[in-house]
């Protein structure tokens, strides 16, 4: 739309009254408003974006709540990881600096096992359409204000100006549809506005000289692109459900104290003065997608403050959340409040961000002192590819069968050595079980055999799974294995009869030249013979078996021995 300066105001007003029934005065024209200018010089105003300072320095800051079970282990880069365990899910807490622009970069750093180094950069991101901001334009020579009004991002407009003049401009916004107030005084050097309560606050300033040295007599349209900067410190509380292999549908959190503060900002300089505590803003249900991130397993609650010192004992209660399971139409809601304590959110300058991250993780089932995943590992190409199935269905799908010591299942890419459990998010929590851990199942007295070749289960010490998850026990389906047959044809065998799970052990080392014997768990539960299958005689056998694997000078024949399931354990 066209915006006229004060010295052309009357002419524009008369024009708009006469043409009230026409769209020209309220709608941007086809040539972006370059027609019908009342002078031969104008400023073309647009918002170019919001400057983001990028500084990642992620450290683990765990909860210190009394009464929580906490398990310690080592991540891939040697960093200590504490897992805060609860009834139906676990959590890993971390604190770090954050920038929307580089969320994807953070994920890549995690996935490649690279440490999160101190990285610095400055970039900008687009401002959302429809955001309100106030623009003030004044002549530098005499301080005369020629424009002062509220504008909308995404709607470019023109202001008539005078050739040869230099203009100072000021812009500020709450980065929302909230209308920014007018300055508190006509003396802009001393004028202020409130920082708001928990809202973002953006500020920008500069000057422009209206001149075209190449063609002094030609009409001038000078571009004025506004790039805002953040004026407050931002605290982002992220809920991440990648470790639950699910999209986050709903969530509610509550802060356990009044951690944030507000004040005023000088309109001209952008200097912020801290004044008082923000109260009554603890409960939050409005979570947003993380900018630049296209999936729904990361959601964020944003808080803005004039406070720059350390925030100690930052406590967040996760009151409830709801996730979508991996089968269409199935969801699960958690309604038992859990409070997490971040020991310290470190001090930071205004305009910078700090991240308090809660990685929600599928809880494990403990049998014989070993914490087991609830279902077998499977691989799904694309985002967050290593997963545990929510419903633990019986399956003969290729993406659930792996060869020993390889990270890809049958039919996916080349054979690459490694532990596939290491790649389950967040990396460093899970591993393929050892021979001793498998032996703990063999020696367990809590084994339960399903009827007529369905499953083998074990009773954990923490039966804590609620509907719609199907099992509160450590449950193994009789999926069998895939073997190499004649002429290289792979054959699915043992289905409905055996459970076969890989270990991470090469049992015998022969002079360093050959490895012979791989431990794997084999459980059997099936009926034999009988007319029309009426016999109910079943073999019940849980054992650890040696499987011949000949490896000489890097040549392995294990692929010929087939594919088995992988059930991960906590490190």
ZAMARGU-4260 file (C-alpha; in steps of 0.2 Angstrom, whole numbers, plus 5000, padded with zeros to 4 digits):
<rodrens>
0) 5000/5000/5000 | 5006/5018/4998 | 5012/5028/5013 | 5013/5047/5011 | 5025/5058/5021
5) 5018/5072/5031 | 5021/5086/5019 | 5010/5076/5006 | 4997/5070/5018 | 4983/5082/5014
10) 4985/5078/4995 | 4985/5060/4998 | 4970/5061/5010 | 4959/5070/4997 | 4964/5057/4984
15) 4959/5043/4995 | 4942/5050/5000 | 4938/5053/4982 | 4943/5036/4977 | 4936/5027/4992
20) 4927/5014/4982 | 4943/5010/4972 | 4956/4998/4978 | 4971/5009/4974 | 4973/5017/4991
25) 4972/5001/5001 | 4980/4988/4990 | 4998/4987/4983 | 4998/4990/4965 | 5004/4978/4952
30) 5021/4987/4950 | 5024/4987/4969 | 5019/5005/4972 | 5030/5014/4960 | 5016/5023/4952
35) 5007/5039/4957 | 5021/5045/4968 | 5019/5063/4973 | 5037/5068/4972 | 5052/5062/4962
40) 5060/5054/4977 | 5055/5040/4989 | 5061/5027/5001 | 5055/5009/4997 | 5053/5001/5014
45) 5054/4982/5017 | 5059/4970/5031 | 5074/4959/5026 | 5075/4948/5041 | 5080/4946/5059
50) 5099/4944/5063 | 5103/4928/5073 | 5119/4926/5082 | 5125/4908/5082 | 5135/4901/5096
55) 5133/4883/5101 | 5142/4877/5117 | 5131/4862/5123 | 5135/4855/5140 | 5125/4842/5150
60) 5117/4849/5166 | 5107/4836/5174 | 5092/4836/5186 | 5096/4835/5205 | 5078/4832/5211
65) 5077/4821/5226 | 5069/4804/5223 | 5073/4802/5205 | 5082/4787/5198 | 5098/4792/5189
70) 5109/4781/5178 | 5126/4787/5173 | 5135/4781/5157 | 5147/4787/5143 | 5142/4795/5127
75) 5151/4792/5111 | 5163/4806/5114 | 5166/4801/5132 | 5155/4814/5140 | 5145/4808/5155
80) 5127/4806/5152 | 5114/4805/5166 | 5097/4798/5162 | 5083/4804/5173 | 5071/4789/5174
85) 5052/4790/5178 | 5037/4778/5177 | 5034/4778/5158 | 5048/4787/5150 | 5065/4794/5154
90) 5074/4810/5150 | 5091/4817/5146 | 5093/4836/5150 | 5106/4847/5142 | 5110/4866/5142
95) 5117/4876/5128 | 5117/4891/5117 | 5105/4890/5102 | 5100/4898/5085 | 5085/4894/5075
100) 5095/4896/5059 | 5107/4882/5063 | 5095/4868/5071 | 5099/4856/5057 | 5118/4859/5059
105) 5116/4853/5077 | 5107/4837/5072 | 5121/4833/5060 | 5134/4836/5073 | 5125/4823/5084
110) 5123/4811/5070 | 5141/4811/5065 | 5148/4808/5082 | 5157/4825/5081 | 5159/4835/5097
115) 5148/4851/5099 | 5162/4864/5097 | 5161/4883/5100 | 5154/4889/5083 | 5151/4907/5080
120) 5142/4915/5065 | 5130/4929/5061 | 5116/4926/5049 | 5098/4932/5047 | 5081/4923/5045
125) 5065/4930/5037 | 5052/4939/5048 | 5035/4930/5047 | 5021/4938/5037 | 5009/4949/5046
130) 5021/4954/5060 | 5018/4972/5066 | 5032/4985/5068 | 5034/5003/5071 | 5044/5014/5059
135) 5050/5032/5064 | 5058/5042/5050 | 5066/5059/5054 | 5077/5072/5045 | 5095/5071/5052
140) 5098/5090/5049 | 5084/5096/5061 | 5077/5080/5069 | 5060/5084/5061 | 5049/5068/5061
145) 5042/5065/5044 | 5034/5047/5047 | 5029/5038/5063 | 5017/5023/5061 | 5014/5005/5063
150) 5018/4994/5048 | 5015/4975/5043 | 5029/4964/5037 | 5027/4957/5020 | 5019/4973/5014
155) 5032/4984/5005 | 5028/5002/5004 | 5035/5019/4999 | 5037/5035/5009 | 5040/5052/4999
160) 5056/5061/5004 | 5067/5075/4997 | 5082/5073/4986 | 5098/5077/4995 | 5092/5075/5012
165) 5099/5062/5025 | 5086/5053/5035 | 5088/5043/5052 | 5076/5029/5054 | 5071/5018/5069
170) 5061/5002/5069 | 5055/4991/5083 | 5043/4976/5085 | 5037/4963/5097 | 5039/4950/5083
175) 5021/4946/5083 | 5004/4954/5079 | 5005/4964/5094 | 5005/4983/5089 | 5021/4991/5096
180) 5017/5007/5106 | 5022/5025/5101 | 5037/5032/5110 | 5034/5038/5128 | 5041/5056/5123
185) 5043/5066/5107 | 5061/5068/5112 | 5067/5052/5105 | 5084/5052/5113 | 5075/5049/5130
190) 5059/5040/5124 | 5056/5022/5129 | 5044/5008/5127 | 5041/4993/5138 | 5049/4977/5134
195) 5033/4967/5137 | 5031/4952/5147 | 5039/4937/5139 | 5038/4943/5122 | 5052/4945/5109
200) 5058/4963/5106 | 5066/4968/5090 | 5075/4984/5086 | 5084/4992/5071 | 5091/5009/5067
205) 5101/5017/5053 | 5102/5032/5041 | 5100/5034/5022 | 5104/5048/5010 | 5093/5051/4996
210) 5104/5054/4981 | 5108/5047/4964 | 5125/5053/4959 | 5124/5044/4942 | 5108/5053/4937
215) 5105/5068/4949 | 5089/5074/4939 | 5081/5057/4938 | 5067/5051/4950 | 5075/5041/4964
220) 5068/5026/4973 | 5080/5022/4987 | 5078/5005/4995 | 5078/5004/5014 | 5079/4986/5020
225) 5077/4983/5038 | 5086/4970/5047 | 5081/4968/5065 | 5091/4962/5080 | 5085/4954/5096
230) 5085/4966/5111 | 5081/4953/5125 | 5089/4937/5131 | 5079/4922/5125 | 5077/4906/5135
235) 5070/4891/5124 | 5064/4875/5133 | 5064/4862/5120 | 5054/4845/5121 | 5062/4833/5110
240) 5053/4816/5106 | 5065/4809/5094 | 5071/4796/5107 | 5052/4791/5108 | 5052/4789/5089
245) 5036/4799/5089 | 5029/4816/5084 | 5024/4828/5098 | 5006/4833/5097 | 5002/4842/5113
250) 5012/4847/5128 | 5010/4858/5144 | 5024/4864/5155 | 5025/4875/5170 | 5040/4885/5177
255) 5042/4882/5196 | 5047/4900/5199 | 5047/4918/5192 | 5064/4917/5183 | 5061/4931/5170
260) 5062/4950/5171 | 5056/4965/5161 | 5060/4983/5159 | 5061/4997/5146 | 5070/5000/5130
265) 5077/5017/5124 | 5069/5019/5107 | 5083/5028/5099 | 5098/5018/5105 | 5090/5002/5108
270) 5098/5001/5126 | 5087/4990/5138 | 5086/4993/5156 | 5080/4979/5168 | 5067/4984/5180
275) 5056/4971/5188 | 5051/4952/5189 | 5038/4945/5177 | 5024/4937/5187 | 5009/4926/5182
280) 5017/4918/5167 | 5023/4901/5173 | 5010/4889/5164 | 5013/4887/5146 | 5003/4877/5133
285) 5009/4886/5117 | 5023/4877/5109 | 5030/4881/5092 | 5039/4872/5078 | 5058/4875/5079
290) 5062/4887/5065 | 5071/4879/5051 | 5066/4861/5056 | 5054/4852/5046 | 5049/4838/5058
295) 5037/4838/5073 | 5047/4828/5085 | 5055/4844/5092 | 5044/4858/5099 | 5049/4874/5109
300) 5042/4885/5122 | 5050/4903/5121 | 5053/4915/5135 | 5061/4932/5134 | 5069/4942/5148
305) 5080/4957/5152 | 5089/4946/5165 | 5107/4942/5159 | 5115/4934/5175 | 5115/4915/5179
310) 5098/4907/5182 | 5101/4894/5195 | 5090/4879/5199 | 5079/4882/5183 | 5065/4870/5186
315) 5052/4865/5173 | 5037/4854/5176 | 5031/4844/5161 | 5013/4842/5166 | 5007/4832/5151
320) 5011/4828/5133 | 5004/4818/5119 | 5013/4808/5105 | 5008/4800/5089 | 5013/4781/5089
325) 5020/4773/5073 | 5004/4765/5068 | 4990/4776/5060 | 4978/4783/5072 | 4986/4777/5088
330) 4992/4790/5101 | 4998/4790/5119 | 4996/4803/5132 | 5006/4805/5148 | 4997/4815/5162
335) 5008/4812/5177 | 5018/4828/5180 | 5037/4827/5181 | 5049/4841/5187 | 5066/4843/5179
340) 5079/4854/5187 | 5093/4862/5177 | 5107/4866/5189 | 5111/4882/5180 | 5107/4892/5164
345) 5123/4901/5161 | 5124/4920/5160 | 5122/4928/5143 | 5121/4944/5134 | 5105/4952/5128
350) 5101/4947/5111 | 5108/4929/5114 | 5099/4913/5117 | 5101/4899/5129 | 5093/4882/5127
355) 5086/4871/5140 | 5083/4854/5131 | 5073/4839/5137 | 5076/4824/5127 | 5062/4812/5131
360) 5067/4794/5129 | 5058/4777/5128 | 5060/4769/5145 | 5069/4753/5147 | 5063/4736/5155
365) 5075/4729/5168 | 5077/4710/5169 | 5092/4703/5179 | 5100/4719/5181 | 5100/4724/5162
370) 5090/4738/5155 | 5082/4731/5139 | 5073/4741/5125 | 5055/4736/5124 | 5055/4730/5106
375) 5068/4725/5092 | 5078/4738/5083 | 5072/4742/5065 | 5078/4754/5052 | 5068/4767/5042
380) 5077/4777/5029 | 5076/4795/5031 | 5074/4806/5047 | 5079/4797/5063 | 5081/4780/5055
385) 5085/4769/5070 | 5069/4765/5080 | 5060/4754/5092 | 5043/4749/5087 | 5029/4755/5098
390) 5018/4740/5097 | 5031/4727/5096 | 5022/4717/5083 | 5028/4701/5076 | 5038/4704/5060
395) 5047/4696/5046 | 5051/4713/5038 | 5069/4714/5031 | 5072/4731/5040 | 5072/4721/5057
400) 5085/4708/5052 | 5104/4712/5053 | 5120/4703/5051 | 5132/4703/5065 | 5142/4719/5068
405) 5134/4729/5054 | 5124/4745/5055 | 5112/4742/5041 | 5098/4728/5040 | 5095/4717/5026
410) 5093/4726/5009 | 5100/4743/5014 | 5116/4749/5007 | 5133/4741/5008 | 5138/4731/5023
415) 5146/4743/5035 | 5154/4737/5052 | 5147/4745/5068 | 5135/4743/5082 | 5117/4749/5075
420) 5111/4752/5093 | 5124/4766/5094 | 5114/4776/5081 | 5098/4776/5091 | 5094/4794/5096
425) 5100/4802/5107 | 5117/4793/5102 | 5127/4785/5116 | 5112/4778/5127 | 5110/4761/5118
430) 5121/4747/5113 | 5120/4729/5107 | 5120/4717/5122 | 5135/4708/5128 | 5136/4689/5130
435) 5135/4691/5148 | 5119/4701/5146 | 5111/4688/5135 | 5116/4675/5148 | 5106/4684/5161
440) 5091/4680/5151 | 5095/4662/5150 | 5097/4661/5169 | 5081/4671/5172 | 5068/4664/5183
445) 5055/4676/5177 | 5053/4668/5159 | 5035/4666/5153 | 5031/4656/5137 | 5016/4661/5126
450) 5004/4648/5120 | 5008/4638/5105 | 5023/4647/5097 | 5019/4665/5100 | 5032/4673/5111
455) 5044/4672/5126 | 5042/4685/5139 | 5051/4690/5155 | 5044/4700/5170 | 5054/4715/5173
460) 5056/4724/5190 | 5048/4739/5183 | 5031/4734/5175 | 5026/4752/5170 | 5019/4752/5153
465) 5002/4759/5151 | 4990/4757/5136 | 4990/4757/5121 | 5007/4749/5122 | 5003/4730/5122
470) 5016/4723/5135 | 5022/4728/5152 | 5034/4714/5151 | 5051/4711/5141 | 5043/4703/5126
475) 5051/4693/5112 | 5041/4688/5097 | 5046/4672/5088 | 5052/4680/5072 | 5065/4667/5068
480) 5080/4671/5057 | 5084/4673/5038 | 5097/4660/5032 | 5107/4658/5016 | 5100/4643/5006
485) 5105/4634/4990 | 5111/4645/4976 | 5112/4660/4988 | 5094/4661/4990 | 5089/4668/5008
490) 5076/4658/5017 | 5066/4664/5032 | 5067/4650/5045 | 5062/4647/5063 | 5047/4659/5062
495) 5034/4655/5076 | 5047/4644/5084 | 5063/4654/5089 | 5069/4670/5095 | 5087/4674/5089
500) 5095/4690/5095 | 5113/4695/5091 | 5126/4699/5104 | 5142/4710/5102 | 5154/4697/5106
505) 5167/4688/5095 | 5170/4674/5107 | 5187/4666/5101 | 5202/4675/5095 | 5214/4663/5086
510) 5231/4672/5086 | 5223/4688/5080 | 5220/4681/5063 | 5203/4673/5065 | 5188/4675/5075
515) 5177/4660/5078 | 5161/4660/5087 | 5148/4674/5089 | 5136/4673/5104 | 5118/4675/5101
520) 5102/4672/5111 | 5091/4658/5105 | 5074/4655/5113 | 5063/4642/5108 | 5044/4639/5111
525) 5035/4628/5099 | 5024/4612/5099 | 5029/4596/5091 | 5020/4584/5080 | 5003/4577/5085
530) 4988/4573/5074 | 4982/4589/5066 | 4994/4598/5078 | 4984/4594/5093 | 4999/4590/5104
535) 5003/4603/5116 | 5021/4597/5119 | 5033/4612/5118 | 5052/4614/5119 | 5057/4628/5131
540) 5075/4632/5129 | 5084/4648/5132 | 5102/4647/5128 | 5118/4656/5122 | 5125/4648/5106
545) 5142/4649/5097 | 5140/4653/5079 | 5154/4649/5067 | 5161/4665/5059 | 5177/4663/5050
550) 5186/4680/5047 | 5204/4680/5039 | 5213/4695/5033 | 5197/4706/5033 | 5187/4693/5023
555) 5171/4688/5033 | 5159/4674/5029 | 5147/4679/5042 | 5134/4685/5029 | 5132/4667/5024
560) 5126/4663/5042 | 5111/4674/5039 | 5102/4688/5048 | 5095/4690/5066 | 5085/4703/5076
565) 5094/4716/5087 | 5087/4720/5104 | 5097/4735/5112 | 5101/4738/5130 | 5106/4753/5140
570) 5125/4755/5141
</rodrens>
